[in-house]
């Protein structure tokens, strides 16, 4: 007998499969709703962390300049210097580098808190830029020694450059508490750019930008989706197995009555009363088959006379 015929011949298997199908559909719907909600929540939490990091970074950047001015290390004119002296001695190609009157100070002072932001694995960069998009001090990971390879240097050495693309300028000139943009980096990466304004002595200086990797976020979403699918898959298997056991247990009286009715139809076991303490449908079916047994026995007795 084929598996399909075996299933069709078993009421317990048929009922279990129908209940299992219903359970799988409901589980799939629940898994989809939960997964979508969890991935959206994960994205929202990461972007909220980026907003907080950008806000704190902007405040620290501004405080550094304020303290430097108060201590006489820099003047207000130094901090707002936009003369941008080209750095000689290397062929920078399309991405020239510049010194200002303050970049030596930022090299020594802002790296600590800039790099600290990158402890969050989804963050790609965390930097301060002035209103024209000039980035005096990039994160340590982007200040690698020059190699002469344009592609490697484009990724590895990004400090003291102008980032005056539309997204960069919008971040640099934004005065709202937070600005979220989609950033197409010149290295080919696409990410979220979250920025907050930097103020020095009450005047807008630029913005603190935090880059959030869409690729890493996508990978985390896929990991979450896979883990949830595994959990719900295991739940579905356990549920289906439990349903089958419960249905099979519940169907035992029916199986027994079926066997009894089959024997009665052959004229056997007519002297054995069929009893059941159940008052549900099984109990009613038991009484019906027992009446059939009595009728069959009486009929057989009449035929015997």
C-alpha positions in Angstrom: 0.0 0.0 0.0 1.4 3.4 -1.0 2.0 6.1 1.6 -0.8 8.2 0.1 -3.2 5.3 0.3 -2.1 4.6 3.9 -2.7 8.1 4.9 -6.1 8.2 3.2 -7.0 4.9 4.9 -6.1 6.3 8.3 -8.6 8.9 9.8 -6.0 9.8 12.4 -3.4 10.6 9.7 -5.9 12.5 7.7 -7.1 14.7 10.6 -3.4 15.2 11.7 -2.4 16.3 8.3 -5.2 18.8 8.0 -4.5 20.2 11.4 -0.8 20.3 10.6 -1.5 22.2 7.4 -3.5 24.7 9.4 -0.8 25.0 12.0 1.9 25.5 9.3 -0.1 28.3 7.7 -0.7 30.0 11.0 3.0 29.5 12.0 4.2 30.9 8.7 2.0 34.0 9.1 3.2 34.5 12.7 6.8 34.0 11.7 6.5 36.5 8.9 4.8 39.1 11.1 7.4 38.6 13.9 10.4 38.6 11.5 9.3 41.8 9.7 8.7 43.5 13.1 12.0 42.3 14.6 14.1 43.4 11.5 12.4 46.8 11.4 12.9 47.2 15.1 16.6 46.2 14.8 17.0 48.8 12.0 15.3 51.5 14.1 17.4 50.7 17.1 20.7 50.9 15.1 19.7 54.2 13.5 18.7 55.5 16.9 22.2 54.5 18.2 23.7 56.4 15.3 21.7 59.5 16.1 22.8 59.4 19.7 26.4 58.8 18.6 26.3 61.7 16.1 24.8 64.0 18.8 27.4 63.1 21.4 30.2 63.3 18.8 29.1 66.8 17.7 29.0 67.9 21.3 32.5 66.5 22.0 33.9 68.1 18.9 32.4 71.5 19.8 33.6 71.2 23.4 37.1 70.4 22.2 37.2 73.6 20.0 35.7 75.6 22.8 38.3 74.4 25.3 41.1 74.9 22.9 40.0 78.5 22.3 39.5 79.1 26.1 43.0 77.8 26.8 44.6 79.9 24.1 45.7 77.0 21.9 43.5 78.2 19.1 41.6 81.3 18.2 38.1 81.5 16.9 39.6 82.6 13.5 41.8 79.5 13.6 38.9 77.2 14.2 36.9 78.7 11.4 39.8 78.8 9.0 38.8 77.9 5.4 42.1 78.7 3.6 42.7 75.0 3.0 46.5 74.9 2.2 47.2 72.0 -0.3 49.4 69.3 1.0 52.4 68.9 -1.3 54.7 66.0 -2.0 52.2 63.4 -3.3 50.0 62.9 -6.3 46.6 62.9 -4.8 44.7 62.6 -8.0 41.1 63.7 -7.9 41.1 63.9 -4.1 43.5 66.6 -3.0 44.4 66.9 0.7 44.6 70.1 2.8 45.9 71.5 6.0 44.2 74.2 8.1 45.3 76.1 11.1 43.6 73.6 13.4 43.9 70.1 11.8 47.1 69.3 13.8 45.1 69.9 17.0 42.2 67.7 15.8 44.7 64.9 14.9 45.8 64.8 18.5 42.5 65.3 20.2 39.4 64.0 18.4 40.6 60.5 17.4 39.8 59.0 20.8 36.1 59.8 20.8 35.8 59.4 17.0 37.3 55.9 17.1 35.2 55.0 20.2 32.1 55.4 18.2 33.2 52.6 15.8 33.0 50.1 18.7 29.4 49.7 17.3 29.9 47.0 14.6 27.4 48.5 12.2 29.1 51.9 12.1 31.6 52.5 9.3 32.9 55.9 10.1 32.4 58.7 12.7 33.9 62.1 11.7 33.6 65.8 12.1 33.5 68.0 8.9 33.3 71.8 8.6 30.5 73.6 6.7 32.3 73.1 3.3 32.8 69.4 3.9 36.4 69.5 4.9 37.3 66.5 7.0 40.5 67.4 9.1 40.9 64.1 11.0 39.4 60.8 9.9 39.2 57.6 12.0 42.4 55.7 12.6 41.3 52.9 10.3 41.2 55.4 7.4 44.6 56.9 8.1 46.7 54.0 6.8 50.1 54.6 5.2 50.0 55.5 1.5 50.7 52.6 -0.8 50.7 54.3 -4.3 47.8 52.1 -5.3 44.9 54.6 -6.0 42.2 52.1 -5.1 43.8 51.0 -1.8 44.6 54.6 -0.8 41.1 55.8 -1.7 39.8 53.4 1.0 42.7 53.4 3.4 43.7 57.1 3.5 40.8 59.5 3.6 41.8 62.2 6.1 42.1 65.9 5.3 39.9 65.7 2.2 36.9 67.6 1.0 33.7 65.6 1.1 31.6 68.2 -0.7 29.2 65.8 -2.5 25.5 66.6 -2.0 25.1 64.3 0.9 28.3 65.5 2.5 27.4 69.2 2.2 23.9 68.6 3.5 25.4 66.9 6.6 27.9 69.6 7.0 25.4 72.5 6.7 22.5 70.8 8.6 21.4 72.7 11.7 18.6 70.3 12.7 19.3 68.0 15.7 19.6 65.0 13.4 19.7 64.4 9.7 19.4 60.9 8.1 20.5 60.4 4.4 21.4 57.6 2.1 25.0 57.9 1.2 26.7 56.5 -1.9 30.3 56.4 -0.8 33.1 56.9 -3.5 34.4 53.4 -2.5 31.2 51.9 -3.9 29.4 51.3 -0.5 25.9 52.4 0.1 25.0 53.3 3.7 23.0 55.5 5.9 24.6 58.8 6.9 23.4 60.2 10.2 24.7 63.7 11.2 24.3 66.3 13.9 25.5 69.9 13.9 28.7 71.0 15.6 28.7 74.4 17.3 31.8 76.4 18.4 31.2 79.3 20.7 27.5 79.3 19.7 28.3 79.4 16.0 27.6 76.6 13.5 30.9 75.1 12.5 29.9 71.9 10.6 28.5 68.5 11.3 29.5 65.2 13.0 28.7 62.3 10.6 28.2 58.6 11.4 28.0 56.1 8.6 25.8 53.0 9.1 26.5 50.0 6.9 23.4 48.8 5.0 25.4 45.7 4.0 26.1 44.7 7.6 22.5 45.5 8.6 21.3 43.3 5.8 23.6 40.5 7.0 22.2 40.8 10.5 18.7 40.8 9.2 19.4 37.6 7.3 20.9 36.0 10.4 17.8 37.0 12.4 15.5 35.6 9.6 17.4 32.3 9.5 17.3 31.9 13.3 13.6 32.7 13.4 12.9 30.3 10.6 14.8 27.5 12.4 12.9 28.2 15.6 9.5 28.3 13.9 10.5 25.2 11.8 11.3 23.3 15.0 8.1 24.5 16.6 6.1 23.4 13.6 7.6 19.9 13.6 7.0 19.5 17.3 3.4 20.8 16.9 2.7 18.4 14.1 4.1 15.4 16.0 2.2 16.3 19.1 -1.0 16.7 17.0 -0.6 13.3 15.5 0.0 11.6 18.8 -3.0 13.4 20.4 -5.3 12.6 17.4 -4.1 9.0 17.3 -4.8 8.6 21.0 -8.2 10.2 20.6 -9.0 7.9 17.6 -8.3 4.7 19.5 -11.9 4.1 20.6 -13.0 4.7 17.0 -10.5 2.2 15.7 -11.7 -0.3 18.4 -15.3 0.2 17.5 -14.5 -0.2 13.8 -12.9 -3.5 14.4 -15.8 -4.6 16.6 -18.4 -3.6 13.9 -16.4 -5.5 11.4 -16.5 -8.7 13.4 -20.3 -8.2 14.0 -20.8 -7.8 10.3 -19.2 -11.3 9.9 -21.5 -12.7 12.6 -18.8 -12.9 15.2 -18.6 -11.7 18.9 -22.4 -11.3 19.0 -22.5 -12.5 22.6 -20.0 -9.9 23.9 -21.7 -6.6 25.0 -20.0 -3.5 23.9 -19.6 -1.0 26.7 -18.3 2.5 27.0 -18.4 5.1 29.8 -18.1 8.0 27.4 -21.1 10.3 27.0 -19.9 12.1 23.9 -20.2 11.0 20.2 -18.0 7.9 20.9 -20.4 6.8 23.7 -23.4 7.3 21.3 -21.6 5.4 18.6 -20.8 2.6 21.0 -24.5 2.3 22.1 -25.6 2.3 18.4 -23.2 -0.6 17.5 -24.2 -2.5 20.6 -27.9 -2.2 19.5 -26.7 -3.5 16.1 -25.0 -6.4 17.9 -28.3 -7.3 19.8 -30.3 -7.0 16.6 -27.9 -9.2 14.7 -27.9 -11.8 17.5 -31.7 -11.8 17.6 -31.9 -12.1 13.8 -29.3 -15.0 13.9 -31.4 -16.7 16.6 -34.6 -16.5 14.5 -32.8 -17.8 11.5 -31.6 -20.7 13.7 -35.2 -21.7 14.5 
